[in-house]
Amino acid sequence: MPPMTRCECKQLSFLGLRSYARRHGITNLEELIQRTGCCTGCGNCRPFLEEFLRTGEVQVGDRRIKLPDLDPPTGGSKVTK
């Protein structure tokens, strides 16, 4: 099974969602969901997105892979639940 790296229902990548959150100063998942609509279709991506936003990693089988940090945050804030 390939890693989940996007909200398939809304066609939003986890990298894009993290970048959006950082650009707009969003620090919690509920606000990110409200502003982008992510996780509001089937909801299957939510636990994977939460983990990615917390760690920058996605699960692939029994391995964890760190996705690139294309736009480091200026204030060091992370999106939380």
N, C-alpha and C positions, 0 to 999 in steps of 0.2 A: 504494500500500500504506500503510495507516495506521501510525502509530508504535507500537512495542511499549512499552507503559507498565505491563504487568502480567504476572505468571506466570499464564497462562491455565489451565493444568492444575490449579493449586491455588487459582485465583481470588484472588490476592494482588496488590494494586497496588504499584508501585514506591514511591510516596509512603508507603503504609502500611508497607512493609518498612523504608524508611529511618527512619521515625518509631519503629518497633519497635526497631530497632537502637540508636537514640539513647537511648530510654527504658531499655533494658536493658544499656547499656554495651558492646554488641557492636561490635568494631572489625575483624573480618575476615569475609569472605564465607563461609568454610567453617562458622563458628559460626552465622551467620545461616541458612544452609541446614539445618544440623542442628536448630536450634531451631524453624524455621518450616515446613520441608518444601519451601520454594521451590526451583525448579530441579531437582526430583527426578522430575518427570513426563517430558515429552519433552526437556527441557533446552534448548529453543530460546531461552528468555529469558535464559539465563545471561550471554552476552556483553553483552547489552543492559542487564541489571541491573548488571553490573560497571561498565560505562561510566557509567550513571546514578549509581551510588553514588560513583564517583570524581569526576564533573564536575557532577552535577545536571542533565544535559542528555540528551535523546533525539534520535535521528536520524530525520528525516522527509525522505525522498528525499535530496536533496543538501544539505539544511539541518539545522542543529542548533537545537533549541528547549530553552530552560531552563525546567524545571518549577518551580512556586512552592515556596518553602521555608516550609512552614506552621509548623514548630516548630524554630527554630534550635537547634543543639546548645549545651549549656551549657559543655562543655569544648573545643569546637572539633575533636573527633575525627571522622575519616572512616573508613568501612568500607573495608578493603583486601582484596586477594585472599587 
